[in-house]
Amino acid sequence: MKKMKRQAVCILAVLALIFTLAGCSASGSDKKAFLGTWKVTVDLTDLINEDLQKGYAGVDEEWVDHFQFSDVDVTLVYTFNKDDTYSIRLDQDVLNATVDHMKDEFKDVAVMIIESSIAKSGRDMTVEELLESQGLDLDGFIDRSVDFDSTITKSIVDTFNGNGQWKAENGELYLSKSVVREAEDLSALYEITSDGIRLTLPEGSADEMGIYPLLLKKA
């Protein structure tokens, strides 16, 4: 009798272990693999140039084709927390450096615009002389003419910065847009590799920003 009881206990223990393992396997949760902070650099050059072309079309037709920038790179910082919350933010130092680079590239266009204005006015003066007459240098003229903070920096920050709740299981990453909602929106498909976490869009989803696939690397 005691032997049968011991056997029954052993069988129950084995069954409990099997069900536990089966439950873990069925959930497919990769929460532990995601936890922590990750970084990825994305190229927004085409996106920014297209938006600027659209924004200035019909306004400055003479110069719209000159509004072309190169190497518009930003770094996204993903943080996945144990309490199922996440955040995405831009690396501010990288963003500042990128915007400064864009301002430098815009200088050639600014000089062309000023030279054209001088020629049309019939005045005999240099770009520097015209700017000096208005108490400006080239950097000051650019800051007054194009508000990079509102047209570029703010737009990028508003597009990417966010937080909410997350869930990663069975190769699918769910991100909500608010901490009060459950992580119910399928945002990307993922693959955990030796290099990091590779994110791709679900079939049929449009990559409107042209940034996928993304390879998140541990920060």
C-alpha positions as CSV (number, residue, x, y, z in Angstrom):
1,M,0.0,0.0,0.0
2,K,2.7,2.4,1.0
3,K,4.6,1.4,-2.2
4,M,1.6,2.3,-4.3
5,K,1.3,5.6,-2.6
6,R,4.9,6.4,-3.3
7,Q,4.5,5.4,-6.9
8,A,1.3,7.6,-7.2
9,V,3.2,10.6,-5.7
10,C,6.1,10.1,-8.1
11,I,3.7,9.9,-11.1
12,L,1.9,13.0,-9.9
13,A,5.2,14.8,-9.6
14,V,6.3,13.7,-13.1
15,L,2.9,14.8,-14.5
16,A,3.2,18.2,-12.8
17,L,6.7,18.7,-14.2
18,I,5.4,17.7,-17.7
19,F,2.5,20.2,-17.5
20,T,4.8,22.9,-16.2
21,L,7.2,22.4,-19.1
22,A,4.4,22.2,-21.6
23,G,3.0,25.4,-20.3
24,C,6.3,27.2,-20.7
25,S,6.7,25.9,-24.2
26,A,3.2,26.9,-25.2
27,S,3.6,30.4,-24.1
28,G,6.7,31.0,-26.2
29,S,7.5,34.1,-24.1
30,D,10.9,35.7,-24.8
31,K,10.5,38.3,-22.1
32,K,13.9,37.5,-20.5
33,A,15.7,37.9,-23.8
34,F,14.2,41.4,-24.4
35,L,14.8,42.9,-20.9
36,G,17.2,45.8,-20.8
37,T,18.3,48.6,-23.1
38,W,18.9,48.3,-26.8
39,K,20.1,50.7,-29.6
40,V,19.7,50.8,-33.3
41,T,20.8,53.5,-35.8
42,V,18.4,54.3,-38.6
43,D,18.8,56.3,-41.8
44,L,16.1,58.9,-42.3
45,T,17.7,60.6,-45.3
46,D,15.1,59.6,-47.9
47,L,12.2,60.3,-45.5
48,I,13.4,63.8,-44.5
49,N,14.2,64.8,-48.1
50,E,10.8,63.6,-49.3
51,D,9.0,65.5,-46.6
52,L,10.9,68.7,-47.3
53,Q,10.2,68.4,-51.0
54,K,6.5,68.1,-50.3
55,G,6.6,70.9,-47.7
56,Y,8.3,73.4,-50.0
57,A,6.5,72.4,-53.2
58,G,4.5,75.3,-54.5
59,V,6.2,77.7,-52.2
60,D,9.8,77.9,-53.3
61,E,9.8,76.2,-56.6
62,E,13.1,77.8,-57.6
63,W,14.9,76.2,-54.7
64,V,12.9,73.1,-53.8
65,D,15.2,70.8,-55.7
66,H,18.2,72.1,-53.7
67,F,16.7,70.9,-50.4
68,Q,18.5,67.6,-50.3
69,F,20.4,66.3,-47.3
70,S,22.7,63.4,-46.7
71,D,23.5,61.1,-43.8
72,V,20.4,61.9,-41.7
73,D,21.0,59.2,-39.1
74,V,19.4,58.9,-35.7
75,T,19.8,56.4,-32.9
76,L,16.8,54.8,-31.3
77,V,17.1,53.6,-27.7
78,Y,14.6,50.8,-26.8
79,T,14.2,49.9,-23.1
80,F,12.1,46.8,-22.1
81,N,11.3,46.6,-18.4
82,K,10.3,43.7,-16.1
83,D,7.0,45.4,-15.3
84,D,6.0,45.0,-19.0
85,T,6.5,48.7,-19.8
86,Y,8.7,49.9,-22.5
87,S,10.1,53.2,-23.8
88,I,11.6,54.3,-27.1
89,R,13.6,57.5,-27.2
90,L,16.1,59.2,-29.5
91,D,19.7,59.5,-28.5
92,Q,19.7,63.3,-28.1
93,D,23.5,63.7,-28.7
94,V,23.2,61.9,-32.0
95,L,20.1,63.8,-33.0
96,N,21.8,67.2,-32.2
97,A,24.9,66.2,-34.3
98,T,22.7,65.2,-37.2
99,V,20.8,68.5,-37.1
100,D,24.0,70.4,-37.0
101,H,25.2,68.5,-40.0
102,M,22.0,69.4,-41.9
103,K,22.5,73.0,-41.0
104,D,26.0,72.9,-42.5
105,E,24.8,71.3,-45.6
106,F,22.1,73.9,-46.0
107,K,24.7,76.7,-46.0
108,D,25.4,76.2,-49.7
109,V,21.6,76.6,-50.5
110,A,21.4,79.6,-48.3
111,V,24.3,81.3,-50.1
112,M,22.6,80.6,-53.5
113,I,19.3,82.1,-52.3
114,I,21.1,85.2,-51.0
115,E,23.1,85.6,-54.2
116,S,20.0,85.3,-56.3
117,S,18.2,88.0,-54.1
118,I,21.2,90.3,-54.5
119,A,21.2,89.9,-58.3
120,K,17.5,90.5,-58.6
121,S,17.8,93.7,-56.5
122,G,20.6,95.0,-58.7
123,R,22.7,95.8,-55.7
124,D,26.5,95.5,-55.9
125,M,27.4,93.7,-52.7
126,T,28.6,90.4,-51.4
127,V,26.6,87.8,-49.4
128,E,28.7,88.8,-46.3
129,E,28.0,92.5,-46.8
130,L,24.2,91.9,-47.1
131,L,24.1,89.8,-44.0
132,E,26.3,92.2,-42.1
133,S,23.9,95.1,-43.0
134,Q,21.1,93.1,-41.3
135,G,23.3,92.3,-38.3
136,L,23.5,88.6,-39.2
137,D,26.1,86.0,-40.2
138,L,25.3,83.0,-42.3
139,D,24.4,80.8,-39.3
140,G,22.1,83.5,-38.0
141,F,20.4,83.8,-41.4
142,I,19.8,80.0,-41.5
143,D,18.4,80.0,-38.0
144,R,16.0,82.8,-38.9
145,S,15.1,81.3,-42.3
146,V,14.6,77.7,-41.4
147,D,13.5,76.7,-37.9
148,F,15.3,73.3,-37.7
149,D,14.1,72.8,-34.2
150,S,10.4,72.8,-35.1
151,T,10.5,71.5,-38.7
152,I,13.1,68.7,-38.2
153,T,14.0,68.0,-34.6
154,K,10.5,68.1,-33.1
155,S,9.1,66.1,-36.0
156,I,11.6,63.3,-35.5
157,V,11.1,63.3,-31.7
158,D,7.3,63.2,-32.0
159,T,7.6,60.4,-34.6
160,F,9.8,58.0,-32.6
161,N,9.6,58.8,-28.8
162,G,7.0,56.8,-27.0
163,N,6.2,54.4,-24.2
164,G,3.6,51.9,-23.2
165,Q,3.3,48.2,-22.5
166,W,5.0,45.4,-24.4
167,K,4.8,41.6,-24.9
168,A,7.1,39.3,-26.9
169,E,6.1,35.8,-27.6
170,N,6.2,33.3,-30.4
171,G,8.2,35.6,-32.7
172,E,5.7,38.5,-32.3
173,L,6.3,41.8,-30.5
174,Y,3.3,43.7,-29.3
175,L,3.6,47.3,-28.3
176,S,0.8,49.5,-26.9
177,K,0.9,53.3,-27.2
178,S,-0.1,53.9,-23.6
179,V,0.7,52.4,-20.3
180,V,-3.0,52.0,-19.5
181,R,-3.6,49.7,-22.4
182,E,-2.7,46.1,-22.7
183,A,0.0,45.2,-25.2
184,E,-2.4,44.2,-28.0
185,D,-1.0,45.8,-31.1
186,L,1.2,43.6,-33.2
187,S,4.1,46.0,-34.0
188,A,6.8,43.7,-35.4
189,L,8.0,40.2,-35.9
190,Y,11.3,39.4,-34.1
191,E,14.1,36.9,-34.3
192,I,16.7,36.6,-31.5
193,T,20.1,36.1,-33.0
194,S,23.7,36.2,-31.7
195,D,24.0,39.8,-33.0
196,G,20.8,41.1,-31.2
197,I,17.1,41.2,-31.9
198,R,16.1,41.5,-35.5
199,L,12.7,43.2,-36.1
200,T,10.7,43.0,-39.3
201,L,7.2,44.1,-40.2
202,P,4.3,41.7,-40.4
203,E,3.3,40.7,-43.9
204,G,1.1,43.3,-45.6
205,S,2.4,46.1,-43.3
206,A,3.8,49.2,-45.1
207,D,7.2,50.4,-44.1
208,E,6.2,54.1,-44.4
209,M,9.5,55.4,-42.9
210,G,11.7,52.9,-44.8
211,I,13.6,51.8,-41.7
212,Y,13.0,48.1,-41.5
213,P,14.5,45.6,-40.8
214,L,15.9,46.8,-37.5
215,L,18.7,45.1,-35.6
216,L,18.6,46.0,-32.0
217,K,21.9,45.7,-30.2
218,K,22.4,45.6,-26.4
219,A,23.5,48.9,-25.1
